[in-house]
């Protein structure tokens, strides 16, 4: 364990309990912490139900503050025992730990802010560390890499989509008019988005034959383009997960493209360097 000389024995013991998943007491602490997080999120969700809040509101209030005080003490102990406090504060889990506390204190000044406590559910991600599931996070790296390489294509696609719904919405506003519910261009664009995405709330709909014909075109267009971003992302994900191939052709069978460390052709077994 990499601890600095500035750490006192007390800091070391606290650090081992909080961060030491290899120790029995450390793992017990993390398991109890995950249970407390799940219970605190459940309290927030139950408190949002009006019938339950009217009957058990005071109980929920005390429970929320109990967990808030508990997590505040835990955060203070993490900050106290951290080898590098600045690194912890600005780390992913450090920011999540802090955000899990703020809504309770903000609720003292802004009514309803306590419902933002559901952000505590993000702390459940500690389960990957507690139960040694780090290897599965590597798979998430493929998703992040695929999204990064495809983001420009997806941005262009959504900008084109934005122009399309703006055009469709404006045409429907002119065609249908306020008398048929299309009282403004923004409202008409909202209708175009709902229709193009095949959601179809039905709160407003075209009444004239021309408007219905345009709506039919929007629906068909929606089916045609809804799979485009999925296709872009899937292609990039496949390219990311597939090993990089070198542009080397086999002199015997002619197969083009082999793994970077390949010495023999994966089709015929011929030596690639002959």
C-alpha positions, 0 to 999 in steps of 0.5 A: 500500500502506497502511503506517504510518510506524513500519514499517522497510524490513525490515517493509515487505519482509516485508509485501510478500512475505507479503501482496503477492499483486500481486507475483511473489515475494508470489504465489510465497510464497502458492502455496508456502504453500498447497502446504505446508498441503496436505502438512501436512494429508496427513501428519496424515491418513496418520499416523492410519492404523495400518499406515502409522503403525507403519511410517512413524511417525517420519517422520510425527512429524518431518514434522509438527514441520517444518511446525509450526516452518515455520508458527510462523515464518510466523505470527511474521513475519505478526505482526511485519510487520502494520500493525495487530497486534491486528486481525490476531490477532483476524481470521478468518485470524489466528485460523485461523493460530493454531489451526493451530499449537496442536495440535502444542504441545498434543500435548506435554501431551495425547496425540492432540491432534496429529490436530486439526492437520487444522484447517490445511485451513481455511488453504486458504481463502487460495486466494480471496485468492491467485487473486483469487476475492474475487468468489465470496465475495460469493455466500457472502454470500447464503447467510449472509444467507438463513440469518440471516433464516431462523434463527428459523424453523429453530430453532422447527422443530428445537425442535418436532422435539426434542419430537416425538422425545422423545414417540416415544421415550418411547412406544416405551420404554413399548411395547417395554420393556428386553426388546426393547432399549429399556432407557432413554428416552434410548436410545429417543429415539436410536432415534426420531432415527435412524428419523425422519431415515430413517438406520435403523442397525438396532442396535435395532428394535421387536418388538411389533406396536404398536411396529412400527406406531408405527415406521411412523408415525415413518418416514412423519413423517420423509419428511414433515418432512425437507424442511421446513428445506430449504424454509425456507432456499430460500425465504429465499435466493430472497427474498435474491437477488431484488431488493427490489420496491417496492409500486408498481402500473402504472396501465396494466396493473395489475402490482404490484411493481417494482424500487426504481429502476424508472421504467417498467413491466417488463411494458408499458413504461408510465411508473410516475410518471404 
